Amino acid sequence: MSTPYKAKIPMNKIICFLLCAGLFVCCSPASDIEKFQSKRDNIVNVHDRIIEIEMEEVPISNVSWLYSIDDYLIIPDYKSLDELIHLFDKKTFTHRASITYRGQGPNEIANLGFIGVDEVNRRFYVTDLGKYQVLGYSLDSVLTNPDYTPEVVSSLETTQFPIDFHYINDTLSIGLIMVPTGNIGFNLKTAKWNMKTGEISQMRYTHPDIERKRVCLAVSEKNGIYVECYKHHDLLSICSLDGELKHNVYYTKNWDTKTSNHIDYFKDVVFCKDKIVASYMKRDHMNGGDPTAFLVFDLEGNYLMTIETGYEISRFCYDMENDRIIMELNSEIQFAYLELNGVI
C-alpha cells in the first residue's frame, strides 16, 4: 500500500508566515488595549508654585474631602463636632455657609458618606450611610437660607450601595460599590446606579488577574469614559461609560498580580479637561505618608508627565472654572492650589 504524499513546505516560507503572523498580532487594534510603560521620567517640580489657602475662620479636620461646584468649593468634614459640610467661594476662599449636624434627627446625618455634584442644576447629593438615604441640596438655598432643609431623594439598599459616585442625572450615576467575597472580604466594582429606583448594574469589565480590587474612580461624561486607578497594583484601566475596556496601562517596573495591601500606588484620580491626573507614589503602606506627585496621562492612557509638588497630598479636586487643582495637604499647609496653566 502506497504512503500518502506529504508536501514539504520550504523552511523560508514557514519563517515568512511566522513573521507575518507576529506582525499581524503586533499591529492589530487589540494590541493597543494592553499598554506597558517602562519610563515615567518627565518630571516637573512645581513646589514653588503651590499657593496656600487660608481657611482659619472655619477649622477643618484632616479627614475631609474636596468637591467643586460652579464657583464654590464643598468640603465635608468627617470628624467635625459641629456642622459637617462647609462651602467656600473658590475665587477668594471666603467661607459662605456651613450645614448639617451629625445625629439621628430629621435634618441630621448619622454617617456622612460621599457627595455627587449636579453642575447643571446647581444641586448636590449627600449619602447618609447611617440612615441609608440620599439627601438633595439646592446650592442657592444653602447659600441664602440658614434654616434650609434638604430633601430626601432616595433610599439605599443595606447590602449594596455606592460608596463613591459621579452624578450624571437623576436616573444615572456611576460609582463604586462594595461586593462581598466570602464571609469577610469584598471587592470594589464600578457600577451604574439609578438614584430614583435604587437599581445597581455592575460594569462588564474587571481585570481577570486581580483577586482583590481596590481602586479610585473618575468619570468623564464629556469624554465618554471612566478610569479606575488601582491602590495596590501599578495599573489604571480606562473604560467606556458602558463598561467596555479601552486600555489597561501597566508600569512594568512595578506590575504584578500579587494580592497584598503592603504597597500603595494610586490614591486619587480626576479628569482635568482632556487629561487624566492621579496622585501617585509607590510606598510601603506600613510606613505611612501620602503621595507627593501627580501622574498625568492623555485619554488613551499614554504617560505625559509627573508633577512633583514636594507636599504630601491627602485629597484633591479639579477646579474647572479656574483651571487649577485644589488640594488638602498632609503638611504645615493644610489647603493649597496649583494653577495648571503653563504646567500641563
C-alpha positions as CSV (number, residue, x, y, z in Angstrom):
1,M,0.0,0.0,0.0
2,S,1.5,3.3,-1.1
3,T,2.2,6.0,1.5
4,P,0.1,9.2,1.0
5,Y,2.2,12.0,-0.4
6,K,3.0,14.7,2.2
7,A,4.0,18.0,0.7
8,K,7.1,19.6,2.2
9,I,6.8,23.3,3.0
10,P,10.1,25.1,2.5
11,M,11.6,26.5,5.7
12,N,11.8,30.0,4.2
13,K,8.0,30.1,3.7
14,I,7.5,28.9,7.3
15,I,9.7,31.7,8.7
16,C,7.9,34.2,6.4
17,F,4.5,33.0,7.7
18,L,5.5,33.3,11.3
19,L,6.9,36.8,10.8
20,C,3.7,37.9,9.1
21,A,1.6,36.4,11.8
22,G,3.6,38.1,14.5
23,L,3.4,41.4,12.6
24,F,-0.4,41.0,12.4
25,V,-0.7,40.4,16.1
26,C,1.5,43.4,16.9
27,C,-0.4,45.7,14.6
28,S,-3.9,44.6,15.4
29,P,-6.1,47.0,17.2
30,A,-6.2,44.7,20.3
31,S,-2.5,45.4,20.9
32,D,-3.3,48.9,21.9
33,I,-5.6,47.8,24.7
34,E,-2.8,46.5,26.9
35,K,-0.1,49.2,27.3
36,F,3.1,48.5,29.1
37,Q,5.1,51.6,30.1
38,S,8.8,51.4,31.2
39,K,9.6,55.1,31.7
40,R,7.9,57.8,33.6
41,D,10.8,60.3,33.8
42,N,9.4,63.6,32.5
43,I,9.3,65.2,36.0
44,V,8.3,68.9,36.5
45,N,8.8,70.3,40.0
46,V,6.1,72.8,41.0
47,H,6.9,73.2,44.7
48,D,7.4,76.9,44.4
49,R,4.1,77.3,42.5
50,I,1.9,75.8,45.3
51,I,-0.2,78.6,46.8
52,E,-1.5,78.3,50.3
53,I,-5.3,78.8,51.0
54,E,-6.1,80.4,54.3
55,M,-9.3,79.0,56.0
56,E,-8.7,79.9,59.6
57,E,-12.2,81.1,60.2
58,V,-13.6,77.6,59.9
59,P,-11.3,74.9,61.4
60,I,-11.5,71.7,59.4
61,S,-10.0,68.4,60.5
62,N,-7.6,66.3,58.5
63,V,-10.3,63.8,57.5
64,S,-12.2,65.7,54.8
65,W,-12.9,65.6,51.1
66,L,-13.0,68.2,48.3
67,Y,-15.7,68.9,45.7
68,S,-16.0,71.7,43.1
69,I,-19.4,73.0,42.1
70,D,-19.8,76.2,40.0
71,D,-17.9,79.0,41.8
72,Y,-17.8,77.1,45.1
73,L,-15.8,74.5,47.0
74,I,-17.6,71.9,49.1
75,I,-15.6,70.4,52.0
76,P,-17.3,67.7,54.1
77,D,-15.5,67.3,57.4
78,Y,-15.8,63.7,58.6
79,K,-14.5,64.4,62.1
80,S,-16.4,67.6,62.8
81,L,-18.1,68.0,66.1
82,D,-20.2,70.9,64.6
83,E,-21.6,71.3,61.1
84,L,-20.4,68.6,58.7
85,I,-20.4,70.3,55.3
86,H,-18.7,73.7,54.5
87,L,-18.9,75.8,51.4
88,F,-16.3,78.3,50.3
89,D,-16.0,80.8,47.4
90,K,-13.4,79.4,45.0
91,K,-12.1,82.8,44.0
92,T,-11.5,84.3,47.4
93,F,-11.8,81.1,49.5
94,T,-14.0,83.0,52.0
95,H,-16.5,81.0,54.0
96,R,-20.0,81.1,52.7
97,A,-22.0,78.5,54.6
98,S,-21.9,75.5,56.9
99,I,-24.7,73.0,57.1
100,T,-25.9,69.7,58.6
101,Y,-25.1,68.3,62.0
102,R,-24.3,64.8,63.0
103,G,-27.2,62.8,64.5
104,Q,-30.4,60.8,64.1
105,G,-32.7,63.8,63.8
106,P,-34.7,64.6,60.6
107,N,-32.2,67.2,59.4
108,E,-29.1,65.5,60.6
109,I,-26.7,63.0,59.1
110,A,-25.9,59.8,61.0
111,N,-22.9,58.7,59.0
112,L,-21.6,61.1,56.3
113,G,-20.8,59.5,53.0
114,F,-19.8,60.9,49.6
115,I,-21.2,63.7,47.6
116,G,-22.4,63.8,44.0
117,V,-22.4,67.1,42.2
118,D,-25.1,68.2,39.7
119,E,-23.4,71.2,38.0
120,V,-26.3,71.8,35.6
121,N,-29.0,72.3,38.2
122,R,-26.7,73.6,40.9
123,R,-27.5,70.8,43.3
124,F,-25.5,68.3,45.2
125,Y,-26.4,64.9,46.7
126,V,-25.1,63.5,50.0
127,T,-25.3,59.9,51.1
128,D,-26.1,59.1,54.7
129,L,-24.6,55.7,55.3
130,G,-26.2,55.6,58.8
131,K,-29.8,56.1,57.7
132,Y,-29.2,54.6,54.2
133,Q,-30.6,57.5,52.3
134,V,-29.6,60.2,49.9
135,L,-30.2,63.9,50.6
136,G,-30.6,66.5,47.9
137,Y,-29.4,70.1,48.5
138,S,-30.0,73.2,46.4
139,L,-26.8,75.2,46.2
140,D,-28.6,78.5,46.0
141,S,-30.8,77.7,49.0
142,V,-27.9,76.6,51.1
143,L,-26.1,79.9,50.4
144,T,-29.1,82.1,51.2
145,N,-31.2,80.2,53.8
146,P,-29.5,79.2,57.1
147,D,-32.6,77.1,58.0
148,Y,-32.7,75.3,54.7
149,T,-33.9,71.6,55.0
150,P,-32.6,69.1,52.4
151,E,-34.9,66.8,50.5
152,V,-34.7,63.0,51.0
153,V,-34.5,61.9,47.3
154,S,-33.7,58.2,47.6
155,S,-33.2,55.2,49.9
156,L,-30.1,53.0,49.9
157,E,-30.1,49.2,50.0
158,T,-28.4,48.0,53.1
159,T,-26.4,45.2,51.3
160,Q,-25.2,47.0,48.2
161,F,-24.9,50.8,47.6
162,P,-22.4,53.3,46.1
163,I,-19.6,54.4,48.4
164,D,-18.4,57.0,45.9
165,F,-20.3,58.2,42.8
166,H,-20.3,60.7,39.9
167,Y,-23.7,62.2,39.3
168,I,-24.9,62.4,35.6
169,N,-28.7,62.7,36.0
170,D,-31.5,61.6,38.4
171,T,-31.5,58.1,36.9
172,L,-27.8,57.6,36.2
173,S,-24.8,57.9,38.4
174,I,-21.6,55.9,38.0
175,G,-19.8,54.9,41.2
176,L,-18.0,52.3,43.3
177,I,-19.9,49.6,45.2
178,M,-18.7,47.1,47.7
179,V,-19.3,43.5,46.6
180,P,-18.9,40.8,49.3
181,T,-16.4,38.0,48.6
182,G,-16.9,35.2,51.1
183,N,-17.7,35.9,54.8
184,I,-15.5,39.0,55.4
185,G,-13.9,40.0,52.1
186,F,-15.1,42.4,49.5
187,N,-14.2,43.9,46.1
188,L,-14.9,47.3,44.7
189,K,-16.8,47.3,41.4
190,T,-17.7,50.2,39.2
191,A,-21.5,50.2,38.5
192,K,-24.3,52.3,37.2
193,W,-26.7,53.5,39.8
194,N,-30.3,54.7,39.4
195,M,-30.8,57.1,42.3
196,K,-34.5,57.2,41.8
197,T,-35.2,53.4,41.8
198,G,-32.0,52.2,43.7
199,E,-31.2,49.8,40.8
200,I,-27.5,49.0,40.5
201,S,-25.9,47.4,37.4
202,Q,-22.3,46.4,37.6
203,M,-20.0,47.3,34.7
204,R,-18.9,44.4,32.5
205,Y,-15.2,44.7,32.7
206,T,-13.0,43.9,35.6
207,H,-9.4,42.8,35.4
208,P,-9.3,39.0,35.3
209,D,-5.9,38.6,37.1
210,I,-6.6,40.8,40.2
211,E,-8.2,38.9,43.0
212,R,-8.8,41.8,45.4
213,K,-9.8,45.0,43.8
214,R,-9.2,48.3,45.5
215,V,-9.5,51.3,43.2
216,C,-10.2,55.0,43.0
217,L,-12.6,56.2,40.2
218,A,-13.0,59.2,38.0
219,V,-15.8,59.7,35.4
220,S,-15.9,62.0,32.4
221,E,-19.3,62.3,30.8
222,K,-17.9,64.7,28.2
223,N,-15.2,62.2,27.0
224,G,-17.5,59.2,27.4
225,I,-15.0,57.2,29.7
226,Y,-14.2,56.4,33.2
227,V,-10.8,55.4,34.7
228,E,-10.0,53.1,37.6
229,C,-6.7,53.6,39.3
230,Y,-5.6,50.7,41.5
231,K,-4.4,51.3,45.0
232,H,-2.3,48.1,45.4
233,H,-1.3,47.5,41.8
234,D,0.5,49.7,39.4
235,L,-2.4,49.7,36.9
236,L,-5.0,52.0,35.5
237,S,-8.0,50.8,33.4
238,I,-9.9,53.1,31.0
239,C,-13.4,52.0,30.0
240,S,-16.3,53.4,28.1
241,L,-19.3,54.5,30.1
242,D,-20.9,51.2,29.2
243,G,-18.1,49.3,30.9
244,E,-16.2,48.2,27.7
245,L,-12.4,48.1,28.3
246,K,-10.4,50.6,26.2
247,H,-7.0,50.5,27.8
248,N,-5.1,48.8,30.6
249,V,-2.0,50.8,31.5
250,Y,0.8,49.0,33.4
251,Y,4.1,50.3,34.7
252,T,6.4,47.4,34.0
253,K,8.9,48.1,36.9
254,N,6.1,47.5,39.5
255,W,3.4,45.5,37.8
256,D,2.4,42.1,39.3
257,T,-0.8,40.4,40.2
258,K,0.1,39.7,43.8
259,T,-2.7,40.0,46.3
260,S,-1.4,42.3,49.1
261,N,-2.1,45.6,50.9
262,H,1.6,46.0,51.5
263,I,2.4,48.5,48.7
264,D,0.3,51.6,47.7
265,Y,0.4,53.1,44.3
266,F,-2.6,55.4,43.2
267,K,-4.6,57.2,45.8
268,D,-7.0,59.6,43.9
269,V,-7.7,60.4,40.3
270,V,-9.6,63.2,38.4
271,F,-10.1,64.4,34.9
272,C,-8.6,67.8,34.1
273,K,-10.2,68.7,30.7
274,D,-8.6,66.2,28.3
275,K,-6.1,64.8,30.8
276,I,-6.2,62.1,33.5
277,V,-4.4,63.3,36.7
278,A,-3.7,60.8,39.5
279,S,-1.9,61.2,42.8
280,Y,0.8,58.5,42.9
281,M,3.7,57.3,45.0
282,K,5.0,53.8,45.4
283,R,5.3,53.3,49.1
284,D,5.1,50.7,51.9
285,H,1.7,51.0,53.5
286,M,3.2,50.5,57.0
287,N,5.5,53.5,56.6
288,G,2.5,55.9,56.2
289,G,2.6,59.1,54.3
290,D,0.7,60.4,51.2
291,P,1.7,60.8,47.6
292,T,3.7,64.0,46.7
293,A,3.3,63.7,42.9
294,F,0.7,63.6,40.2
295,L,1.0,61.4,37.1
296,V,-0.6,62.9,34.0
297,F,-1.9,60.8,31.2
298,D,-3.9,61.5,28.0
299,L,-7.3,60.0,27.5
300,E,-5.7,56.9,25.9
301,G,-3.5,56.3,28.9
302,N,-0.3,57.5,27.4
303,Y,2.1,58.9,30.0
304,L,2.8,62.6,29.6
305,M,4.5,63.8,32.8
306,T,5.0,63.7,36.5
307,I,4.1,66.8,38.6
308,E,6.2,66.8,41.8
309,T,4.7,69.1,44.5
310,G,7.0,68.4,47.4
311,Y,4.0,68.2,49.7
312,E,2.0,65.1,50.8
313,I,-1.4,65.2,49.1
314,S,-4.2,63.9,51.1
315,R,-7.1,64.8,48.8
316,F,-7.6,67.0,45.7
317,C,-10.2,68.1,43.2
318,Y,-10.1,69.9,39.8
319,D,-11.4,73.4,39.7
320,M,-12.6,73.6,36.1
321,E,-13.7,77.2,36.2
322,N,-10.2,78.4,37.2
323,D,-8.2,75.5,35.7
324,R,-6.4,74.5,38.8
325,I,-6.0,71.7,41.3
326,I,-7.2,72.4,44.8
327,M,-5.5,70.1,47.4
328,E,-5.7,69.2,51.1
329,L,-2.2,68.6,52.2
330,N,-0.7,66.5,55.0
331,S,1.7,69.3,55.8
332,E,2.2,72.5,57.7
333,I,0.0,73.9,54.9
334,Q,-3.5,72.3,55.1
335,F,-5.1,73.6,51.9
336,A,-3.5,74.9,48.7
337,Y,-3.9,75.1,45.0
338,L,-1.8,74.7,41.8
339,E,-2.6,76.7,38.6
340,L,-2.3,74.3,35.7
341,N,-1.7,77.0,33.0
342,G,1.8,76.5,31.9
343,V,2.2,73.2,33.7
344,I,0.0,70.7,31.7
